[in-house]
Amino acid sequence: MSDPQLLKDLKPTKEFFIGIDSDGCVFDAMELKHKECFAPMFIKHFRLQAVSKYAREVWDFVNLYSKTRGANRFPALARALNLLREREEVAARKVTVPDSTALEAWIARETKLGNAALKKEVESGNQALAPVLAWSLAVNKAVEEMVFGVPPFPYFRECAQKMNGKADVMVVSQSPGEALDREWKEHGIDRFVRVLAGQELGTKAEHIQFAAGGKYATAKMLMIGDAPGDLKAARSNNALFYPIVPGHEEASWERLYREGLDRFFAGAYAGAYEKGLIEEFDASLPEKPSWNHS
């Protein structure tokens, strides 16, 4: 499923629209995926064994513990390579970090940052991206083998049931569609959403734009996410945002269930209430790594 027309063709059945991110938001799977799948394949495929400690630290910072948390894997890879290249410890070991110029050029011109588009690019002759494709495919295989039995956070199901009474709900994610399909069906929660939109259907901002733009009043559109990219996607569509705060996910879902959704449906969410939540969320993720003292 890689045609955004699917989202454009969605017609409202309820007064409200809610988009929900998946990894790290609904499922406590981000640490597992990045520490056990992404980072090991990062070290293996880009030959970073001699600086594996620093490679892991950089990967986790980019994808879990900073303001780029939850980013699409390809911009995240470019940022990780660049941050690693700048580290004094890496230079001291005379390790050459692979160049990311070709990757960044592809990211700048490609609108669907997924394996299908990358495979076409490599097959058309851009061999500089072959290691990136090999890494990405290896990550997917590792995720399929490693990530199962991770249930949704407590209070998600209660929230989903409450949402379904008044809102059209969809998943807005940068995970591959097949992974979303597998994970949501495993726990029987795919029934709560109309569509599981992954990286193949565009960016998160595009998902919201295609599925909800012009179809719902902006004050009746809400994005739920755990990363600054989710907030950005909401704001680019003039939608409201509810943060699942990293490290406080269970409390965030309970607050959404006990008061956040009621406020949203009552038209009492925008303004001071939302502002306070976003300030708390923003403070939870740093911009600069701890090893960068400049």
ChimeraX attribute file (.defattr): number of C-alpha atoms within 10 A of each C-alpha:
attribute: neighborCount
match mode: 1-to-1
recipient: residues
	/A:1	11
	/A:2	15
	/A:3	10
	/A:4	16
	/A:5	11
	/A:6	14
	/A:7	20
	/A:8	15
	/A:9	10
	/A:10	15
	/A:11	12
	/A:12	14
	/A:13	10
	/A:14	13
	/A:15	14
	/A:16	24
	/A:17	27
	/A:18	24
	/A:19	30
	/A:20	23
	/A:21	26
	/A:22	27
	/A:23	21
	/A:24	25
	/A:25	26
	/A:26	25
	/A:27	18
	/A:28	18
	/A:29	19
	/A:30	18
	/A:31	15
	/A:32	15
	/A:33	20
	/A:34	20
	/A:35	17
	/A:36	16
	/A:37	21
	/A:38	25
	/A:39	20
	/A:40	21
	/A:41	21
	/A:42	25
	/A:43	20
	/A:44	13
	/A:45	16
	/A:46	16
	/A:47	15
	/A:48	22
	/A:49	15
	/A:50	13
	/A:51	18
	/A:52	17
	/A:53	11
	/A:54	18
	/A:55	25
	/A:56	21
	/A:57	17
	/A:58	23
	/A:59	25
	/A:60	19
	/A:61	22
	/A:62	24
	/A:63	26
	/A:64	21
	/A:65	21
	/A:66	19
	/A:67	20
	/A:68	20
	/A:69	22
	/A:70	27
	/A:71	22
	/A:72	20
	/A:73	17
	/A:74	20
	/A:75	18
	/A:76	17
	/A:77	22
	/A:78	19
	/A:79	19
	/A:80	22
	/A:81	20
	/A:82	17
	/A:83	19
	/A:84	24
	/A:85	18
	/A:86	12
	/A:87	15
	/A:88	12
	/A:89	13
	/A:90	19
	/A:91	14
	/A:92	8
	/A:93	10
	/A:94	11
	/A:95	15
	/A:96	13
	/A:97	19
	/A:98	15
	/A:99	14
	/A:100	18
	/A:101	13
	/A:102	14
	/A:103	17
	/A:104	16
	/A:105	10
	/A:106	17
	/A:107	16
	/A:108	11
	/A:109	9
	/A:110	14
	/A:111	15
	/A:112	16
	/A:113	22
	/A:114	24
	/A:115	19
	/A:116	12
	/A:117	16
	/A:118	23
	/A:119	17
	/A:120	11
	/A:121	18
	/A:122	16
	/A:123	12
	/A:124	9
	/A:125	10
	/A:126	14
	/A:127	13
	/A:128	15
	/A:129	20
	/A:130	16
	/A:131	14
	/A:132	22
	/A:133	22
	/A:134	14
	/A:135	20
	/A:136	22
	/A:137	15
	/A:138	19
	/A:139	21
	/A:140	19
	/A:141	12
	/A:142	17
	/A:143	19
	/A:144	16
	/A:145	10
	/A:146	13
	/A:147	16
	/A:148	13
	/A:149	10
	/A:150	13
	/A:151	16
	/A:152	21
	/A:153	18
	/A:154	16
	/A:155	19
	/A:156	21
	/A:157	16
	/A:158	14
	/A:159	18
	/A:160	17
	/A:161	12
	/A:162	14
	/A:163	21
	/A:164	17
	/A:165	10
	/A:166	15
	/A:167	22
	/A:168	24
	/A:169	22
	/A:170	23
	/A:171	26
	/A:172	29
	/A:173	29
	/A:174	24
	/A:175	22
	/A:176	18
	/A:177	19
	/A:178	14
	/A:179	16
	/A:180	20
	/A:181	15
	/A:182	13
	/A:183	23
	/A:184	21
	/A:185	12
	/A:186	14
	/A:187	13
	/A:188	9
	/A:189	15
	/A:190	18
	/A:191	11
	/A:192	17
	/A:193	19
	/A:194	13
	/A:195	19
	/A:196	25
	/A:197	32
	/A:198	26
	/A:199	22
	/A:200	23
	/A:201	27
	/A:202	23
	/A:203	22
	/A:204	29
	/A:205	19
	/A:206	19
	/A:207	24
	/A:208	28
	/A:209	20
	/A:210	20
	/A:211	25
	/A:212	25
	/A:213	17
	/A:214	10
	/A:215	16
	/A:216	17
	/A:217	14
	/A:218	17
	/A:219	17
	/A:220	18
	/A:221	25
	/A:222	26
	/A:223	27
	/A:224	24
	/A:225	28
	/A:226	25
	/A:227	27
	/A:228	20
	/A:229	19
	/A:230	26
	/A:231	22
	/A:232	16
	/A:233	23
	/A:234	25
	/A:235	15
	/A:236	14
	/A:237	19
	/A:238	16
	/A:239	26
	/A:240	22
	/A:241	25
	/A:242	26
	/A:243	25
	/A:244	25
	/A:245	24
	/A:246	20
	/A:247	11
	/A:248	11
	/A:249	21
	/A:250	20
	/A:251	15
	/A:252	24
	/A:253	25
	/A:254	17
	/A:255	15
	/A:256	22
	/A:257	20
	/A:258	14
	/A:259	11
	/A:260	20
	/A:261	19
	/A:262	15
	/A:263	14
	/A:264	20
	/A:265	16
	/A:266	10
	/A:267	11
	/A:268	15
	/A:269	22
	/A:270	14
	/A:271	9
	/A:272	10
	/A:273	12
	/A:274	17
	/A:275	14
	/A:276	11
	/A:277	16
	/A:278	19
	/A:279	11
	/A:280	12
	/A:281	19
	/A:282	18
	/A:283	11
	/A:284	15
	/A:285	19
	/A:286	13
	/A:287	13
	/A:288	14
	/A:289	14
	/A:290	8
	/A:291	10
	/A:292	10
	/A:293	6
	/A:294	4
